[in-house]
Structure formats: C-alpha cells, structure tokens
Amino acid sequence: DQKFKRIWIWVSITLSAFGLLIMGVNIFKEGLENTDNETLIASVVIFVIMCGMIMMFTSMKLEVNIDKYSIKYRFVPFIWSWKKINKEQIESIEVSKMRALHYGGLGYRKTWRYRAFIMGGKQAAKIKLKNKRVRLVFSTRKPEEMKAAIEKLMHKEYMDY
C-alpha cells in the first residue's frame, strides 16, 4: 500500500482551506443579507471543491499485490476494482529508478504509451505486456520487496501441488 504523502500538497490544501474559512467568517460577520449572491455562490463552490480535494487526497491509495501467478492492482479512488495481470501476459518487467516528472508527476497518468501509478518513491516497476503497446508503471517506496516478489513471479520458485 502506498498513500499520498507529499507535504507540499497538504500545506497548500490547508492554506487554501484556511483562506476559505476566513472568507466564510467574514461573510457571516457582515451578514448574509449584506453579501452579494456572486460572493456567496463562489464561496459555496470553492468550499465544495476543497472538500472534494481533501477527500480525494486522503482516500488516494495505490495497492499492488504480487503472487506466484499474477500481479493485482488498484488505485483508489480512480480504480476501485482490482485489475489483474496474469504471468503469461507479461513480456518483461523491471524495477529501476524513475523520475515522477517523466510520467507527468504524481498520481494516475494515462497516455497512449503507458499507465503510470506514481505515489512517490524513487523507483518503479515497469511492466511491458505481450500484444500491447501500453506499459504499466508502479512507483514503490520498497523496491527490494518488489524485486523479490517479481523474481518469485517470473522465475517460478514455488512448487505446485
């Protein structure tokens, strides 16, 4: 599991929420009857957007499970159901250094070349699928654990009974 931990995002959200709170206090000090409709509507819209952003960032979580047969992943709140990549679908996979900006920054990035799930960390698993041009990229803060799990997936070290 990886959660969103970038402090600068949390600071900017907190400062924006604090500014909105001050604006709301001023509106109620002046009284609703003295506030024009545009200001009141803008305040409500900004408040709803801020609440949505806070809920999105607090719920954002990348989960990747690797077992001996497949890789399963989901990226809440964008991908709620588990997606599965069977071992047979994987052409190549590597864990290496990555720069988040190369993939467009943090979060879920979807282009014609890749689907990137970047939550931080300096390394990522890069998966090339057979019969598909799109690559999957999963950032990780635990590259050694991911490498070990990928080794077990790709070089069957388990015995089936």
Buried (B, 14 or more C-beta within 10 A) or exposed (E): EBEBEBEEEBEEBEEBBEEBEEBBEEBEEEEEEEBEEEEEEEBEEBBEEBEEBBEBBEEBBBBBEBEEBBBBBBBBBEBEEEEEBEBEBBEEBEBEEBEBEEBBEBBBBEEEEBBBBBBBBEBBBBBBBEEEEEBBBBBBBEBEEBBEBBEBBBEEEEEEE
